[in-house]
Amino acid sequence: MTSLDILLIIVRVAFGAFVPLCFVAVCVWMERRGAAFFQDRSGPNRANIMGFRAGGLIQNLADAVKLFFKEDIIPGHIKHKFYFVLAPMIVCVTALVSFAVVPFADTLVLGDREYVMQAIPMDIGILWFLAIAGFAVYGIILAGWSSHNKYGVLGGLRSAAQVISYEIPMGLAIISLLVVYGTVNLSEMAQFQGQLLFGFIPMWGVLLQPLGVIIFIIAAFAEANRTPFDLAEGESEIVAGYHVEYSGMKFTIFFMGEYVAMFTSSAIIVTLYFGGYQIPWFNTATLLKFAVPVALLVMAAVPVIGKFVAAWIRKNNVSHYDRENDPRVREANVYIKIVWGLVILVEAIFFLYLVFASGGAADHILVALLQVCTFLAKTTFMCFVYVWVRWTLPRFRYDQLQKLGWNILLPLSLLNIFVTSAIVVALS
């Protein structure tokens, strides 16, 4: 094993471990700013460090410090303290590990060596996700049971019933996809979506399985315990459900697990139905063939994007009333300088690539970086959809949740399998 092999293994594992954790801060910020936008209010804009608010991100840092130093209490009536402490770890770790098989770029070819761009290269991809994601419910059940609290037990029971109800339609929706893709390997699924239907339509799963994507996304919302499927922690009925007795860092780990699960399920949805890392009409072979024109196009686009970002910062960093020497305007000017500094840095990197490194291994690395950026952009947008739904739809009643799973999604998922199989057999 060469030093390059070791380096790429470290990069892949680091991406699989740290990107979901970093996205916790992004998702929390998106949740708060999104809620404020939908409710027509400002959102977090007070916490700052030396006058810098970072658009509300400093509030995340303030909350992290608060929760870290908050007293961590284990109530005296709890008998099984080991399981009480273990439960939030199961929820967070399973959400993190389930992301390990998601491909974030196509196979990287350097010389005569190929490197699969997944934290844990596995051929069983989607089966791994189903197994690990389903295991997360044990953490919730364990938390409710070990709390020795009636609300906690009810939350755990609700979560167990919810997972049973929605795991089945999710699995059946995936079966329809397997009929189309002919593989359980997530990398091969993403590569399949790089093809064109009729020569001009990207063969994304959302076009090949329009009913399946709706079923899968609804089931994914239920699996992640996100509104309107957060019956396991319904504040109006069971206070906080399975984590009613948790405080301090143990509550924080539950909180982190929810957002890691949201990011992971968004990544899976993108990989299965929205092309994964594929750029529409530009699969890996096309990008490699036209690497230099693509680099020039990116160089032309980056300053335009920087201009729009700078305009957005300038517009949203102004006090709501007239202030002499407005400190938010001064803050915005610093951010704008940072944006243009990043634009210059990116332009310099692409210039050096075009002058000294175009062709060969540099092209493959450039394509991999573009695909990683595409994958993260799609996943971020899907995370926003989670936020959008949460602050748009009210929580279902428990009977409505069960009726949706058993009476609507299950028959539709079975019908989808029959229709998909018939079409595939007819076309083959």
MARKOL-45455 format. One record per residue (C-alpha): x, y, z. Coordinates in steps of 0.2 Angstrom, whole numbers, plus 2048, in hexadecimal, padded with zeros to 3 digits. Example, Ala and Ser with C-alpha at 12.3 -4.5 7.8 and 13.67 -1.06 7.14 Angstrom:
BEGIN
83E7EA827
8447FB824
This chain:
BEGIN
800800800
8078117FA
807821804
7FA8277F7
7EF8197FB
7F081D80E
7ED82F80B
7DD82C800
7D782080E
7D982D81B
7D083A810
7C182E80C
7BF82A81E
7C183C824
7B4841817
7A883481D
7AA838830
7AD84B830
7A1851822
79184B82B
79785283B
79B863834
78A86382B
78286283D
78687583E
78187882D
77086F82F
76D878840
770889838
765884829
75787F835
75888F83F
75989B830
74C890827
740891835
7428A4836
7408A6824
73089C823
7298A4833
72E8B682D
73A8BA83B
74D8BD83C
7548AE844
7648AD84E
76D8BD84B
7748C285C
7828B7862
7928BD85B
7A58BD85E
7AC8CE85D
79D8D4853
79E8C6847
78E8BB846
7928B1836
7808B2831
77A8A9841
78789B841
78F8A2851
77E89E85A
78388B857
79388E85F
78B89686E
77F888870
78D87B86E
79688387C
786884887
782872885
79486C888
795875899
78287189D
7808668AC
77E8548A6
77184C8B2
76C8398B3
75C8398BD
75D82E8CD
74E8238C8
75881C8B9
75E80A8BC
7678068AC
7738148AB
77E80B89E
77080A891
76A81B895
77B822890
77E816882
76D81A879
77282C872
78382486C
77A817862
76F824859
77D82F854
78A82284F
77D818845
77982883B
78B82B838
79081A833
782818827
78A82681D
79A81C81B
79481380B
78E823802
7998277F2
79D8397F2
7A68387E1
7A982C7D3
7B781F7D4
7C88297D4
7D48227C7
7E78277CA
7F381E7BF
7EE80B7C0
7E680C7D1
7D380F7D4
7CC8177E4
7BA8157E9
7B48267F0
7AB81F7FF
7B081F811
7AD80C812
7AD804800
7A07F7801
7967EE7F3
7877EC7FE
7847FF7FF
772802801
7707F280C
77C7F9818
772809819
76280081C
76A7F582A
773803833
765810831
758804838
764800847
76381284D
75180F853
759804861
761813868
75081C869
74780D871
75680B87D
75581D882
74281C885
74380C88F
75281089A
74B82189E
73E8198A9
7328278A4
72182489D
72383188F
73482A88B
72D818889
71E81F87E
72B828873
735818871
72680E86D
72081B860
73181B858
731808857
72080784F
724815843
73480C83D
72B7FC83A
71E806830
72A80F825
738803823
72D7F8818
72880580B
73A80C80B
7417FA807
7347F77FA
7388087F2
74A8027F1
7457F27E9
73E7FB7DB
74E8057D9
7587F47D9
74D7EE7CB
7537FD7C1
7657FF7C6
7687EC7C8
7757EF7D6
7757F27E9
7867FC7E7
78380E7EA
7928137DF
78B8097D0
77A8117D3
7828227D2
78C81D7C2
77C8177BA
7748287BC
7828307B2
77A8297A2
76D832797
75C82C793
75782F781
76883877F
764847789
75B844799
76583F7A8
76182E7AE
75E8337C1
7548287CC
7478367CE
7428347BC
7438217BC
73A81F7CC
72E82E7CF
7238257DB
73181C7E3
73A82D7E8
72A8337F0
7288237FA
73B8237FF
73C835804
72C83480F
733824817
74482D81A
73B83B823
73382E82E
743825831
74C835836
73E839842
73C84A83A
72C85483A
71F850835
72483F83B
72C84484C
71E83B856
72C833861
72F843869
71F84C867
72085B873
70D85E874
70984C879
719843881
723853886
73384D87D
73183B87B
74082F87C
74C83D881
74284588E
74E84089C
75E845893
768855896
77985C892
784853886
779844885
76B84E87E
777857872
77C84686B
76A842867
76985385F
778850855
77283F850
762846849
76C85283D
779845838
76A839834
76284882A
77284A820
77583881D
763835817
76584480C
77583D805
76C82C802
75D8347F9
76983E7EE
77382F7EA
7648247E6
7598307DD
7628407D8
77283A7D0
77D83A7DF
78D8437DA
7898447C8
7888557BF
7798557B3
77F8517A1
7918507A7
79683E7AD
7A783A7B2
7AD8357A0
7A6846799
7AE8507A7
7BF8477A4
7BE84A791
7BA85D793
7C48607A3
7CC87079D
7BC878796
7B38737A6
7C187C7B0
7BF88B7A6
7AC88B7A9
7AF88A7BB
7BB8987BB
7AE8A37B2
7A089E7BE
7A98A07CF
7AB8B37CE
7988B47C9
7938A97D8
79F8B47E3
7968C37DD
7858BC7E2
78B8B67F3
7928C77F7
7828D07F2
7788C47FD
7848C780C
7838DA809
7708D9808
76E8CE818
77B8D7823
7728E7826
7698ED836
7568EF835
75790183A
76390F835
77390F83F
78291A83D
79290F839
787900838
7918F1840
7888E4835
78E8ED825
7A08ED82B
79E8DA82F
7978D781E
7A68E0816
7B28D381F
7A78C5818
7A78CC807
7BA8CD807
7BB8BB80D
7B08B67FE
7BA8BF7F1
7CA8B77F9
7C38A67F7
7BE8AA7E5
7D08B07E1
7D78A07EA
7CC8957DF
7D089E7CF
7E389C7D3
7E188A7D6
7D88877C5
7E58927BC
7F38887C3
7EA8787BE
7E787F7AC
7F98857AA
8038777B3
7F88677B7
7EB8657AA
7EA8537A3
7ED8437AC
7EA8417BF
7E68537C1
7D68517B6
7D08427C1
7D384C7D1
7CA85B7CA
7BB8517C5
7BA8487D6
7BA85A7DE
7AC8607D3
7A28507D7
7A58527EA
79F8647E9
79085F7DE
78B8517EB
78C85D7FA
78286A7F1
77485E7ED
7758577FF
774868806
76486C7FC
75C85C802
760861814
757871810
74886780A
74885F81B
747870823
73A876817
72E86881B
73186982E
72B87B82E
71D879821
71486A827
70C866838
70F857842
70484883D
6F983F84A
6FF82E84E
6F1825845
6F4830836
70682B836
702818836
6F481A829
70182381D
70E815820
70280581E
6F380B814
6FC816807
70F814806
70F801807
7027FE7F9
70A80B7EE
71C8047F1
7157F27EC
70D7FA7DD
71D8037D8
7277F27D8
71A7EA7CD
71A7F87C0
72D7FA7C0
7307E87BE
7237E77B0
72B7F67A7
73D7EF7A9
7387DE7A3
72F7E5794
73D7F078F
74A7E3791
